[in-house]
Amino acid sequence: AVDVAALYVAPALLFIRTGRFWEPVIVAVVATALTFVADAPPLSAAGVDASGLRWLVQVLVIWLSAGAVAYHRRSSDRWTKRIAHEQDSLRGTIARLEQLRHALDAAAIVAVTDQRGIITDVNDKFCEISKYSREELLGQDHRIVNSGYHPAEFMRELWRTIARGRVWRGEICNRAKDGSFYWVDTTIVPFCDARGKPRQYLAIRSEITQRKAAEARLAEQAALAQLGELAAVVAHEVRNPLAGLRGALEVLRPRLGDGRPERDVVQAMIDRIDVLNAKVNDILRFARPQAPSLAAVHLEPLCREAVQSARAAIGGAAPELVLAVEPLAVHGDAEMLRAALLNLLLNACQSGADRIEVTASASGGECRIAVRDNGSGIPQDVAARVFEAFYTTKKSGTGLGLPIVKRLTELQGGRVSLRAREGGGTVAELTFPRHAESAVDPRRALALA
């Protein structure tokens, strides 16, 4: 009986993988009708005989099979719809996340680190501002962009905050691969595990370099206004008496015979007055510089004079000074440019270098004067602050040397930069607009310089 019923069950089983859930029921109705016609048991008063039982078994097999297939199809359709709905929802979520990622990439600098601070992911904007490739950043910690500007306690407090699972917000100065500095407004969000321990950190930053530069200019202008008032007092109350005191000592010194100890004391007093007067001059030059007189300035004679002045100032301890300057003209003030270049040369001579190269070259509408030394270089924790007024690492320095260079250069429409030299040392570079005359006649150049 079961073998005969299987012939009718086979069409119903075809709907297990495809078809609608009610189609096996139709097959069962048709199969029941066919078995009834072909193998219907005779009706008798005695009841159901063996052939009737066989027919009932066939019908039962047919309907059980059809019911099972119909239930399977019904369940399968429900699961298919549910899976399709979940897939649509997942695709929508992925699309929204992709849109958020695109918006975040366009507006923010993003980096992900593990609990040790090792970078595991960065976006394109991070690579763009840091000037490192993604391959160079992954697997490194954030010390790779550490500028050294912030004190150690600042960084320790940052790590203490996020290690406790709290969000940290603040402004950080970082250093790019090329040595340039940039400021970012930073939010660091810890992702914690079930125990509340951070397992990774998400840092979202926005660049604020221009804003910090504007703030620095405003602060500098306010400081310069106060310094200008002080400079006027210094010029009148200090500089003039110093000049009178030095003159009196110069008159007194020849009257003291050679070999007398008083003569050495007078000379020492004159030397100290000269040092003090130089510092007063630095303050005046920085606070109240004269307006530049812009004209064509030929670089070759000007650089040669600056090199000779540096040799004379350093004396016998001067390192080797090499001059390689193309015959170029810049648009600037000769005296200001000479003072700025001499200051850079003196800094290079005091860096422990045994060789200093002075070069000048042109690119497009600009000329670059570079002073390259092979000295000790600028420490990383100092490089970000070298142009701050009164910031110095020298025991006897005023902290105005490089700020004066920056101020004099910018008054002429130029710019100054410092960067580490490959192999050790420092490269100081002055950039000025190139004059329309690419080269000037040497005789005229001497007059211009």
BELWOZI-V37064 format. One record per helix or strand of 3 or more residues. SS is the DSSP state (2 for helix, 1 for strand). FROM is the first residue (numbers start at 1). TO is the last residue. Records with the same first field share a line. If there is no record, write none. Layout:
BEGIN
SS = FROM-TO + FROM-TO
END
This chain:
BEGIN
2 = 2-13 + 23-39 + 50-107 + 124-130 + 134-137 + 142-145 + 152-163 + 209-253 + 261-287 + 299-317 + 334-349 + 380-383 + 401-411 + 442-448
1 = 109-114 + 118-122 + 168-175 + 181-192 + 198-207 + 295-298 + 320-325 + 329-332 + 355-363 + 366-373 + 415-420 + 426-434
END
